[in-house]
Amino acid sequence: MRLPFASPHETLPAVTTSIWFWIAFHIGVFIAIAIDLITFKRRDRELSMRAAARRTVLWVLVSLGFNALVWRLKGPHHGLDFFTAYLIEYSLSVDNIFVFVLIFAHFQVPPLAQHRVLFWGVVGALIMRGIMIICGIALVQRFHFVFYLFGLFLLITALRMFFHRHAPPELSENWAIRVCRRIFPITHEFHDEHFKVRVDGRWMLTPLALTMIVIELTDLLFAVDSIPAVLAITQDPFIAYTSNICAVLGLRSLYFFVARLMDRFIYLRTGLALVLAFVGIKMITADYFPLPRAISLGVIVLILAVTIAISMIKTQDRVAAEPPK
């Protein structure tokens, strides 16, 4: 079967990823998560925008370095697929952060406690997305029509994203919150950064634990949108999985950077809708009108670059009018 972003005469060589490459990648992930957690704990204060920007750039450089390694060991086709999938997933993460900001504001989570919620949110996302990628690839390889269903789903998602702006979610009416409050005893106040505390001889969850549950469920819904987009780029399990994981790993630093710039990315959601629409159309028409990988990547980069640039220019006067902090 020809991949959706390949030209009619372009085929991928059969390259099997060594088990040692898988093991080395996960060891690197665990080391990176441990270092990130240790450095956050040592700060013991809210992450500044400058520090968040430095950490965000560092995570991007680490991912691009791994991309170069993939390019060298698995070939340019896989390297290009990795970069395209990583770019899509990372861009969608920015849109997801807007919802995370609303969730933290609803529960009035202190900035220091947000670090811990995001850390365990990232760990949960790694597990959930790995399972979803494996299941998605298995479905596509076994039932080819699922590929067209994924494409149609992305088109619907793109239309919904294009015509509906972010509205503050009615979290007080959220079914997950109602179920959790019925099943678990939950305190009314935070207890530092603890997820559970012992009150009057019994264990109770804190609002921080409830926040983490909502974050995890929200990320699961986001993955339903992003995983089909990644599978439109590649069905190689290693490339699909590692590109997704690399994008998620830097989510915590990206949150503290982008959360302060929410008002600047006014057209990013429009750009993401166009990207998802493009990818969805490519999935549906792949067997009849395939495009080379380089052209597909160029279209995605152009859409994101133009929408971000227009957003920055449009909001420049607003930023200039704000009093210095």
N, C-alpha and C positions, 0 to 999 in steps of 0.2 A: 504493500500500500504506500502511495506517495504521501509525504508529509505536506501539510497545508501551505507552508511557506517555501516550498521547494519549487524550482522551475521544472518544466516537463522533462528536461534531460538531466536533472540534478538528483542524484541518489546518494543516500548516506552509506558509507562503508559500515559493515557490521563490526562494531567496536563494543566488546564486552567489558564492563567496568570491573576491575579486580576487587575482590572482597577487601583487600588491604587498603584500597583507595576509600572505600566506604568507612572502614574503621578509622583511618587517619582523619577523614573529614569530621567524624563525630568526636574524636579526641580533641581536635581543634575547636569544635563548637563548645565542648564542655570547659575547655581552658579559657576560651573567650568569655563565656558566661560567668565563670568563677572570678576572673580578673575584673570584669565589669561590676559584679556584685561587691567585691572587696573595695574597689575604689569608691563606689557610691557610699558604702558604709563609713569609710574613713572621712568623707567630707562632712557628714552629720549636719548638713544644711541644704537648703534648696539649691538646685542646680541653676546657675546663672545662664543667661542666654548665650553669652560668649563661650562658657564651658560646654554647653549643650551643642553649640555649633562645632566646636573642636572635636567633640566625641562623634558627632554625626559624620563629619568629614573623615575621621579615622575609620569608622565602620564602612563607609563607602570605599575607601582605599583598600581595606582588607578584602572586601568583596571583589573589587576589580583585580586585586592580586590573585585571588583564587580563580577568577575568570581567565586570567593569563595562563595559569597552570592548566586549566581545563583545555584551553586553546592549544597549549603545547603538547599535552599528553593524549587528548582525544581528537584533535584536529580542529580546523577553522570552522567547520559546519557546527559542531557542538559548542565551540566557543561563542559563535554568533547567536546561537539559540539561547545559551545561558544568559548573555547580556540582554537580549530582547525580553526574555521572561523576567529577569531581575528588574529591568526598567519598568515594566508594566506593574509588577507586584509592588515595587517601591512607591510608584506614583499613586496606586490605589491606597497604600498605607497612609499617605497624607490626608486623603479624604476620610479615612477611618478615624484619624486622630480628632477631627472635628466633633465626631460623636462622643469620643472618649472625654473630651473637654466638657461636654454637656452632662455626661454621667457623673463626673467628679464634682461638677458644680451642684448637681441635684442632691448628692449625698453630703456635700460640704466636706469633702475629704481634704485634710491638711496637706500642703505640698510635700512634706517629708514622707507622709504615709503613702502618697501616690507612687513613690519609687517602688515600694514593696508590691503593690497591686500590679504595677506594670511588669515587674520582674516575673511574678508567677503567671501573669497573663501571657508573657512571651513563651515561658516554658509550656504552658497549656497549648498555645498556638502551634508550637513545634510538633507536638504529639498529634493534635487534631489534623493539621495540614498534611503530615506525613501519611496518616491513614487515608485521608480523602484522596491524595494524589495516587496512592497505590490502587485504591478501589476505582478511581476514575480511569486510569490507564487500563486496568483489567477490563472494564466495561467497554471502552472504545475498541480495544483489540479484539474482544469477543463479539461485540455487536456494533458494526460500523455505523448503523443508523443513529446510534447515540451521539456520534460526532455532530450530526446535523441538529439534533435536539439541543446540544450544548450551544451551538451557534445561534439557534433561535432564542435560547434563553438569554444569551449575551445581548442580542438585539433588543429584547424586551427590557432588560436591565438598563441598557443605554438610553432607551426612550424614557423610561421612568426617571433616570438620573438627569436627563436633559430638560424635561419639562417640570420637574419638581425640585425646588430648592430644599436645603436642609430646614426642617421644622423641628423645634424642640420636642423630643419624644415625650409622650405622656408616661413618664416613668412611674408615677404613683399608681397608674392603672396597669402597669406591666404585669403580664401573667406570671412571669418567673419570680418577681418580687412577691406577689400574692401567695404563690405556692411555698416559697421559702419561709415566709412569715407564718404560714399555717403549720409547716412541718418542724421548723427549728425555732427554739427560743432565741430571740435577738435582743440585745441591749439597745437602749436609746442613745447612748453616748459612746464615743470612741475611747479606747484604752490603749494609748500610744499607737504602736504599729501591730498590735496583736489581732489575730483573726478570731480568737476565742478566749474567754475569761471564765473564771469560776465565781459565780455570784450566789450567795446563800446556799452553798454546798452543791450546786449543779453547774454544769458547763453550759455556756451560752455563746452564740456567735455575736460578733460585733458588727456594726454597720460597715466596717472595712471588709469583712468577709462577704457581706451581701453585695458590696460594690464589685468585688472580684468576680463573683458569680455572674453578675450582669455583664461585666467586661468580657468574660469568657464566652458567654452565649452570644454576645454581639459580634465577637470576632469569628465565631462559628458561622454566623449569617454572612459576614463579609467574605469568608472563605468560599462560600457557595457561589459567589460572584467571580472571585479571582482565580480559583482553581481551573474552571473551564477555559479561562483566558490563557493560562499557562499551558494547558494541554493543547491549545491551538498552535502554540509555538513548537512544542516538542512532546513526543511521547516516550522519550528516553527517561526511564525512572530516575536515574542519577541526576540528569540535568534538570528535570522538572522539580525534583525534591531539593537539591542544593541551591538552586536559584531562589526558590521560595524561602528556604531557611535563611539564606544570606540577607534577604530583604527584611525578614521578621526580626533578625537578631539586633539590628540597630534601631528598632522601633521605640525603645524607651528613651534614648537620647534624642531621636527625631521628635518625639512628643514634646519634650521640654523646649525644643527649638521652634517647632511649628506652632505650638499652642499660643505663642506670643505674636504670631504673624497671621492669625486666622483672618483678620480683616483685609489682608493684602491679596490673598488668593481668591479673588472674587469670581474668576472665570475658570479656575482649575477644574471644577466639577463639570463644566461644559466640555473642556478638553478631554477629561476622562471618559465622558459619555461618547465622544467621537472616537476615541481609541477603542472602547469596547464595541462600538458599532462596526468599526473597521475590522476588528478581529472576528466578530461574529459573522460578518459577510464573507470573510476569507474562509472560515470554517465551512460555510454552506456551499461556497462555489469552488472549493479547493480542487476537486476532481476535474473541473472544467476550465477554470481560469486561474491557474497557479501563478504566484508571483515569486521572484527570487527573494531570498532572505534579506539581502541588503536593501532592496527597495521597500520591503515591509518595515524593516527597522527604521529606514529613513522617514517613512510616513509617520510612524509613531513618535519619533524624536521631533519632527517638525510640528506636529499637533501640540505636543506638550510644551515645546519651546515657545511657540507663538502665543498660546493661552497664558502661560506664566508671564511672558514679557508684557502682554497687554494688561494683565492684572497689575503688575508692578507700576506700569506707566499710569494707569487709570487712578491708582490710589496714592500716587506720589504727592499730590497736593494735600490730601488728607493727612499724610504723615508729617508733611512740613508744617501744617497748621497746629499739630499737637504740641502742647508745652513740653519742654525737655524734662526728662525724668532724672 
